[in-house]
Amino acid sequence: MKKILLVFILLLFPITGTVAESAPIDMARIEIVDRLEDFRVRIVQRGGDYQIRIVDRYPLSRGEWQIVDRMADYRIKIVDRLEDFTVEIVNY
């Protein structure tokens, strides 16, 4: 259910921008969790701290995340407030 919601949210975001040079999570496999997270992340439509591209394959370029169910590099919790950083999802 979370993956479906995330994909739906990602489709609503505009296609713009470049990827930040120093994202805390860069070229990583990401698992979305409800607890025991490494980072708390808020997804924004514009003006995020970092711009991230979601990919289906193993992440090979700067700013790419692959969403996985296991064997993740990092575990994140998507929040509405009190985040560690914000991300803007881009496609290019």
C-alpha positions in Angstrom: 0.0 0.0 0.0 2.8 2.4 0.9 4.5 1.8 -2.5 1.3 2.5 -4.4 0.9 5.7 -2.4 4.5 6.7 -3.0 4.2 6.1 -6.7 1.0 8.1 -6.9 2.7 11.0 -5.1 5.7 10.8 -7.3 3.5 11.1 -10.4 2.1 14.4 -9.1 5.5 16.2 -9.0 6.7 18.3 -11.9 9.7 17.4 -14.1 12.4 20.0 -13.3 15.7 20.7 -11.7 19.1 19.1 -11.0 20.2 16.8 -8.3 21.9 18.2 -5.3 25.6 17.6 -4.9 25.7 16.5 -1.3 22.5 14.6 -0.4 22.7 12.7 2.9 21.5 9.6 1.0 23.0 9.4 -2.4 22.9 6.5 -4.9 21.1 4.3 -2.5 18.6 1.5 -2.1 15.9 2.8 0.2 13.3 0.9 2.3 10.3 2.9 3.5 9.4 2.0 7.1 7.1 3.0 9.9 9.7 2.8 12.7 13.4 2.2 13.3 14.3 4.5 10.5 17.7 6.0 9.7 16.2 9.3 8.4 12.9 11.1 8.7 12.1 12.5 5.2 9.4 14.9 4.1 8.5 14.9 0.3 7.8 18.4 -1.0 6.6 19.5 -4.4 9.1 22.5 -4.7 12.0 23.8 -2.8 13.3 20.6 -1.2 16.7 20.4 0.4 17.6 17.7 -2.2 16.3 16.6 -5.6 16.0 12.8 -5.9 15.2 10.6 -8.9 13.4 7.3 -8.2 14.7 4.4 -10.5 13.7 0.8 -11.0 17.2 -0.5 -11.4 20.2 -0.3 -9.1 21.1 3.4 -8.5 24.2 4.3 -10.6 24.1 8.1 -10.6 24.2 10.8 -8.0 20.8 11.5 -6.5 19.1 8.2 -7.5 17.1 6.1 -5.1 15.8 2.6 -5.7 12.8 1.7 -3.5 13.2 -1.9 -2.1 11.5 -4.2 0.4 14.8 -5.7 1.8 18.5 -5.4 1.6 18.3 -1.6 1.7 21.2 0.8 2.3 19.0 3.1 4.3 15.6 3.0 5.9 13.5 6.1 5.8 10.2 7.2 7.3 8.1 9.6 5.3 6.8 12.3 7.6 4.7 15.5 7.5 6.8 17.4 10.1 10.0 17.1 12.2 12.0 15.8 9.3 15.7 15.4 9.0 15.6 16.8 5.5 13.2 17.3 2.6 13.4 15.9 -0.9 11.9 16.9 -4.2 11.2 14.0 -6.6 12.3 14.8 -10.1 12.3 12.9 -13.4 14.7 13.8 -16.2 
